[in-house]
Amino acid sequence: MTTTTTQLGPRTGGLTPSSPVLTLTAALLGFALITLDASVVNVALPSIGTALGGGMSGLQWVVDAYTLSFAALMLSTGAFADRVGASRAYAIGIAVFTLASAACGLAPDLPTLIGARVLQGVAAAVVLPASLSLVRQAYAEPVRRARAVATWAAGGSVAVALGPVAGGALTTVWDWRGIFFINLPLGAVALVLLVRAPRSERRRAPLDLPGQLTAVVALTAVTFAVIEGGVTGMVALLVAVVAGAAFVRIELRQAHPVVPLGLFRSRAVSVAVAAGAACSVSFYGVVFLFSLFFQQVQGRSALYAGLMFLPMTGVIPVTNIVAGRLSARYGAKLPMLAGQVLAAVGALVLLYVDASTPPLLVGVLLVPLALGCALTVPPLTAVMMDAVPAERAGLAAGVLNAARQVSGGLGIAVFGALVSDGFTAGLRESLGTGAALFAVTALLSFRLSGRPANSA
């Protein structure tokens, strides 16, 4: 996923011709690491719960602490990378991420683990735009740069596919702490490779700190309200409303807002964000719930649960490529509609799953939802990019991907709350909610232009 398109010129100095490959390898490794940590933890949740306690709400926070800090700060970290230089930002991000991973692995209790996960998310938000900027500066020639960016993006897709399996294998063979300790040697390798990368220029870039702060408060508060509920949840919801109102007021007055609200005057932008949010709510929510389902309801091991996700996640990279080609030939509207309809059908099919359903069949039934989301995301990204001026493409990409990450975190919060009073009933309510969201966004997508990207 491309979240920022910071323009940086290459400064190769006296580096050898192989340095672009090393830079790409370093950037890809970092991107794969932070993507992996968004999904690898799900399969380990039952083991974490057994070791540290905390109940359903605690397990939700283990996931959402990372997702929300990652998503919320992604709005500003592209500008931060510009201000300090992409190579410096990347080094800082990887170093902090590696140290935070060690803290996660050593956590003696759940609050410590959640705090370390927040720090991981903050670091990941710095790594993502900096890693893409490194790739862009390493390849000055447009064709080679495009191939390098595609390779970088593929690294994230592979990490998504391997996340549940890696989490299950490490948890079963080693311990749940292994899913965090494995980041230490990989982070060290990324830093060593970065030594050969050219140093990046610093560029003046405005930071909207008040907007960023109120966004973090609002998103954290609304997630707390959903997960915790009760009187404290109501107080958190009030805080979220106040912070949200302050955020809107600040953004309307800022010369360089972190989220330009004027973007949403475009129907295409609004539909793209809504469709992306629906995909994230359902996809991440379903992975969270079925990680628990396979282990806590059906009594399977973490490794077995991870393998059951492999058909679902394995189809994503190939389907992303197919979706891009369909968009180029037929326009974005057709694959977007087909993807959302398929995802809705996939959610409805899963309504028939219960404790007696064979796990292998459940694994197969998860595939249509993933196929639908994978078919939807590339064309909705193209819709978003086509709807904004070229000079705002990076900002728009950041807004889209931040919205998707936030929606994924909220999906886990909502779905987790629904199953807390009864897993089977809550699972069906969650799936019904996902199908309804896809139905709404499909209707909105139907009103978009159906012209191919290469048409006049």
C-alpha positions in Angstrom: 0.0 0.0 0.0 1.3 3.4 -0.9 0.7 5.9 1.8 2.9 8.8 0.9 4.7 10.0 -2.2 7.3 12.3 -0.8 9.5 13.6 -3.6 13.2 13.2 -2.8 16.1 13.6 -5.1 18.9 11.0 -5.0 22.2 11.8 -3.4 24.4 8.9 -4.3 27.8 10.4 -3.4 30.5 7.8 -3.8 28.3 4.8 -3.3 28.7 1.8 -5.5 26.1 0.9 -8.2 24.7 -1.8 -6.0 23.5 0.7 -3.4 20.0 1.1 -4.9 19.4 -2.6 -4.5 20.6 -2.5 -0.9 18.5 0.5 -0.2 15.4 -1.2 -1.7 16.2 -4.3 0.4 16.4 -2.3 3.6 13.2 -0.4 2.8 11.3 -3.6 1.8 12.5 -5.4 5.0 11.2 -2.5 7.2 7.9 -2.3 5.4 7.4 -6.0 5.7 8.2 -5.9 9.4 5.7 -3.3 10.3 3.0 -4.9 8.0 3.7 -8.3 9.6 3.2 -7.0 13.1 -0.3 -5.8 12.1 -1.4 -9.4 11.6 1.1 -11.8 13.2 -0.3 -11.1 16.7 -3.9 -12.2 16.1 -3.2 -16.0 16.1 -1.1 -15.5 19.3 -3.9 -13.8 21.2 -5.3 -16.8 23.1 -1.8 -17.7 24.4 -1.3 -14.0 25.4 -4.6 -14.1 27.2 -3.7 -17.3 29.1 -0.3 -15.9 30.1 -1.2 -12.3 31.0 -5.0 -12.3 31.5 -7.1 -9.3 30.6 -10.1 -10.9 29.0 -11.6 -10.0 25.6 -11.0 -6.2 26.1 -7.3 -6.8 26.9 -6.8 -8.8 23.7 -8.6 -6.1 21.7 -6.2 -3.5 23.0 -3.1 -5.7 22.2 -4.2 -5.4 18.5 -5.7 -1.9 18.5 -2.8 -0.2 20.5 -0.6 -0.9 17.5 -3.2 -0.3 14.8 -4.5 3.0 16.1 -1.2 4.6 16.9 0.1 3.5 13.5 -2.9 4.9 11.7 -3.4 8.2 13.6 0.3 9.3 13.4 0.6 8.2 9.7 -1.1 11.5 8.9 2.0 13.5 10.0 4.9 11.2 9.7 5.4 11.8 6.0 6.0 15.5 6.8 8.3 14.4 9.7 10.3 12.3 7.3 10.7 15.3 5.0 11.9 17.5 7.8 14.6 15.2 9.2 15.4 13.3 6.0 14.0 9.9 4.9 17.1 8.0 5.8 17.3 9.5 9.3 13.6 9.0 9.9 13.8 5.4 8.7 16.8 4.7 11.1 14.9 6.3 14.0 11.7 4.3 13.2 13.4 0.9 12.8 15.5 1.4 16.0 12.5 2.4 18.1 10.4 -0.4 16.5 13.1 -3.0 17.3 13.5 -1.8 20.9 9.7 -1.7 21.4 9.5 -5.3 20.0 12.0 -6.4 22.7 9.8 -4.6 25.3 6.8 -6.5 24.0 8.6 -9.8 24.2 9.7 -9.1 27.8 6.4 -7.7 29.0 5.6 -9.1 32.5 1.9 -8.0 32.3 -0.8 -6.8 29.9 -0.5 -3.0 30.5 3.2 -3.2 29.7 2.6 -5.1 26.5 -0.1 -2.7 25.4 2.2 0.3 26.1 5.0 -1.3 24.1 2.6 -2.0 21.3 1.7 1.7 21.2 5.4 2.5 20.8 5.7 -0.1 18.0 2.8 1.6 16.2 4.4 5.1 16.6 7.6 3.7 15.1 5.8 1.9 12.3 4.1 5.2 11.3 7.5 6.7 10.9 9.0 3.7 9.0 6.3 3.4 6.4 6.6 6.8 4.5 10.3 6.9 5.1 10.8 3.5 3.5 8.9 4.5 0.4 10.8 7.8 0.2 14.1 5.8 0.3 13.0 3.7 -2.6 12.0 6.8 -4.6 15.3 8.5 -4.0 17.4 5.4 -4.8 15.9 5.1 -8.3 16.0 8.3 -10.4 14.8 6.7 -13.7 11.0 6.5 -13.7 10.7 2.9 -15.1 13.2 1.4 -12.6 11.5 3.4 -9.9 8.1 2.1 -10.7 9.4 -1.5 -10.6 11.1 -0.8 -7.3 8.0 0.6 -5.8 6.0 -2.4 -7.0 8.6 -4.7 -5.4 8.3 -2.7 -2.1 4.5 -3.0 -2.2 4.7 -6.7 -2.9 6.8 -7.1 0.3 3.8 -5.8 2.3 1.4 -8.2 0.5 3.6 -11.2 1.2 3.9 -10.1 4.9 0.1 -9.9 5.2 -0.1 -13.4 3.7 2.5 -14.9 6.0 1.5 -13.1 9.2 -1.0 -15.6 10.6 1.1 -18.6 9.7 4.3 -17.0 11.1 2.4 -16.1 14.3 1.0 -19.6 14.6 4.3 -21.3 14.0 6.2 -19.1 16.5 3.6 -19.4 19.1 3.4 -23.2 18.8 7.0 -24.0 18.4 8.5 -21.3 20.6 6.2 -19.1 22.6 3.9 -16.1 22.0 6.9 -13.9 22.9 8.7 -15.2 19.9 6.5 -13.2 17.5 8.1 -10.1 19.0 11.7 -11.3 19.5 11.9 -12.4 15.8 11.8 -8.6 15.0 15.2 -8.0 16.7 17.5 -9.7 14.2 15.4 -8.5 11.3 15.5 -4.9 12.5 19.2 -5.1 13.0 19.7 -6.3 9.4 17.5 -3.4 8.1 19.7 -0.9 10.0 22.9 -2.5 8.7 21.7 -2.4 5.1 20.7 1.3 5.6 24.4 2.1 6.2 24.9 1.8 2.4 21.9 4.0 1.6 22.5 7.6 0.5 21.8 10.2 3.1 18.5 12.0 2.4 18.1 15.8 2.1 16.0 17.6 4.7 13.0 19.5 3.3 10.8 22.1 4.9 7.4 20.5 5.5 4.5 22.0 7.6 3.3 20.0 10.6 -0.2 20.4 11.9 0.5 19.4 15.5 -2.9 20.6 17.0 -4.8 18.7 14.3 -2.6 15.6 14.9 -3.1 15.7 18.7 -6.9 16.1 18.5 -7.1 13.3 16.0 -5.2 10.9 18.3 -7.4 11.9 21.3 -10.6 11.4 19.3 -9.7 8.1 17.8 -8.4 6.7 21.1 -11.4 7.8 23.0 -13.9 6.4 20.6 -12.1 3.1 20.5 -12.0 3.0 24.4 -15.7 3.7 24.4 -16.5 0.8 22.2 -14.2 -1.7 23.9 -14.8 -0.8 27.5 -18.4 0.3 27.5 -20.3 1.2 30.7 -20.0 4.5 32.4 -16.3 5.0 31.5 -17.2 4.2 27.9 -19.8 7.0 28.0 -17.3 9.4 29.4 -14.8 8.4 26.7 -17.4 8.9 24.0 -18.0 12.4 25.3 -14.3 13.1 25.1 -14.3 11.7 21.5 -17.1 14.0 20.5 -15.4 17.1 22.0 -12.0 16.1 20.5 -13.6 15.4 17.1 -15.3 18.8 17.0 -12.0 20.5 18.0 -10.3 18.5 15.2 -12.8 19.7 12.6 -12.5 23.3 13.8 -8.7 23.2 13.7 -8.6 21.6 10.2 -10.9 24.2 8.7 -8.7 27.0 10.0 -5.2 25.5 9.3 -3.3 26.6 6.3 -1.7 23.1 6.0 -4.2 20.8 7.7 -3.2 17.2 8.4 -6.5 16.1 6.9 -7.8 18.7 4.3 -11.6 18.3 4.8 -12.2 19.9 1.4 -11.0 16.6 -0.1 -14.3 15.1 0.9 -16.4 17.5 -1.2 -15.5 15.1 -4.1 -17.9 12.2 -4.3 -15.1 10.0 -5.6 -12.9 10.7 -2.6 -15.8 10.1 -0.1 -16.8 6.8 -1.8 -13.2 5.6 -2.0 -12.6 6.2 1.7 -15.9 4.6 2.6 -15.3 1.5 0.5 -11.7 1.2 1.9 -13.1 1.5 5.4 -15.7 -1.2 4.8 -12.9 -3.6 3.6 -10.7 -2.9 6.6 -13.6 -3.2 9.1 -14.6 -6.6 7.8 -11.2 -8.0 6.9 -9.3 -7.2 10.1 -12.4 -7.9 12.2 -12.8 -11.3 10.7 -9.2 -12.3 11.1 -9.4 -11.2 14.7 -12.5 -13.2 15.4 -11.6 -16.4 13.6 -8.2 -16.4 15.2 -10.1 -16.8 18.5 -12.7 -19.1 16.9 -10.2 -21.7 15.7 -8.5 -21.9 19.0 -11.0 -21.1 21.7 -14.2 -22.5 20.1 -12.7 -25.4 18.1 -9.7 -26.1 20.3 -7.1 -26.1 17.6 -3.4 -25.0 18.0 -2.1 -21.6 17.1 -0.1 -23.2 14.2 -3.2 -24.9 12.9 -5.2 -21.7 13.1 -2.5 -19.8 11.2 -2.5 -22.4 8.4 -6.3 -22.0 8.1 -5.8 -18.4 7.1 -3.3 -19.2 4.4 -5.9 -19.7 1.6 -7.5 -16.4 2.6 -4.3 -14.3 2.7 -2.6 -16.1 -0.1 -5.0 -15.0 -2.7 -4.5 -11.3 -1.9 -1.3 -10.4 -3.8 -2.4 -12.1 -7.0 -5.9 -10.6 -6.8 -4.4 -7.1 -6.3 -2.6 -7.5 -9.6 -5.7 -8.7 -11.4 -7.7 -5.8 -10.0 -5.2 -3.3 -11.3 -5.4 -4.8 -14.8 -9.2 -4.9 -14.7 -9.3 -1.2 -13.6 -6.9 -0.2 -16.5 -9.1 -2.0 -19.0 -12.6 -1.5 -17.8 -12.4 1.4 -15.4 -12.4 1.2 -11.6 -16.2 1.0 -11.1 -16.5 -2.6 -12.4 -13.9 -4.3 -10.2 -14.9 -2.2 -7.2 -18.6 -3.2 -7.5 -17.7 -6.9 -8.1 -15.3 -6.9 -5.2 -17.8 -5.4 -2.7 -20.6 -7.7 -3.8 -18.3 -10.7 -3.5 -17.1 -9.6 -0.1 -20.7 -9.1 1.1 -21.6 -12.6 -0.1 -18.5 -14.0 1.6 -19.5 -12.4 4.9 -23.1 -13.9 4.5 -21.7 -17.4 3.7 -19.7 -17.3 7.0 -23.0 -16.8 8.9 -23.5 -20.6 8.6 -20.2 -21.4 10.4 -20.5 -22.8 13.9 -18.4 -24.9 16.3 -19.1 -28.1 14.3 -18.0 -26.8 10.9 -14.8 -28.5 9.8 -11.8 -26.1 10.1 -10.7 -26.8 6.6 -14.1 -25.8 5.3 -14.0 -22.6 7.4 -10.6 -21.8 5.8 -12.1 -22.2 2.3 -15.2 -20.1 3.3 -12.9 -17.2 4.4 -11.6 -16.9 0.8 -14.5 -15.0 -0.9 -14.3 -12.2 1.7 -10.6 -11.8 1.1 -11.0 -12.0 -2.7 -13.6 -9.3 -2.6 -11.5 -6.9 -0.5 -8.4 -7.6 -2.7 -10.4 -6.9 -5.8 -11.8 -3.6 -4.3 -8.8 -1.9 -2.8 -6.5 -1.2 -5.9 -9.4 0.3 -8.0 -10.6 2.5 -5.1 -7.1 3.7 -4.6 -7.0 4.6 -8.3 -10.3 6.4 -7.9 -8.9 8.4 -5.0 -5.7 9.4 -6.9 -7.6 10.4 -10.0 -9.9 12.6 -8.0 -7.2 14.9 -6.6 -4.6 17.1 -8.2 -1.2 15.5 -8.7 0.5 17.7 -6.1 -1.9 16.4 -3.5 -1.6 12.7 -4.4 0.7 11.9 -1.4 -1.5 13.6 1.0 -4.6 11.9 -0.3 -2.9 8.5 -0.2 -2.0 9.1 3.4 -5.6 10.1 4.3 -6.9 7.0 2.5 -4.6 4.6 4.2 -4.9 6.2 7.6 -8.7 5.9 7.3 -8.3 2.2 6.4 -6.1 1.5 9.3 -8.3 3.3 11.8 -11.3 1.5 10.4 -9.6 -1.8 10.9 -8.9 -0.9 14.5 -12.5 0.1 15.1 -13.7 -3.0 13.4 -11.8 -5.1 15.9 -13.2 -3.0 18.7 -16.8 -3.4 17.6 -16.6 -7.1 16.6 -14.8 -7.9 19.8 -17.5 -6.1 21.8 -20.2 -8.0 20.0 -18.7 -11.4 20.8 -17.9 -10.6 24.4 -21.4 -11.7 25.6 -21.7 -14.8 23.4 -19.2 -15.8 20.7 -21.5 -17.5 18.2 -24.3 -14.8 18.3 -21.7 -12.0 18.3 -19.9 -13.6 15.3 -23.1 -13.6 13.3 -23.9 -10.0 14.3 -20.4 -9.0 13.2 -20.6 -10.7 9.9 -24.0 -9.2 9.3 -22.6 -5.8 10.0 -19.8 -6.3 7.5 -22.2 -7.5 4.8 -24.4 -4.4 5.4 -21.4 -2.1 5.1 -20.5 -3.6 1.8 -24.0 -3.3 0.5 -24.0 0.5 1.3 -20.6 1.2 -0.2 -21.5 -0.9 -3.3 -24.6 1.3 -3.8 -22.4 4.4 -3.5 -19.8 3.0 -5.9 -22.5 2.3 -8.4 -22.9 6.1 -8.9 -19.2 6.6 -9.8 -18.0 7.1 -13.4 -17.3 3.8 -15.1 -14.6 5.2 -17.5 -11.3 3.3 -17.8 -8.3 5.1 -16.5 -6.9 5.5 -20.0 -10.0 7.0 -21.5 -10.4 10.6 -22.3 
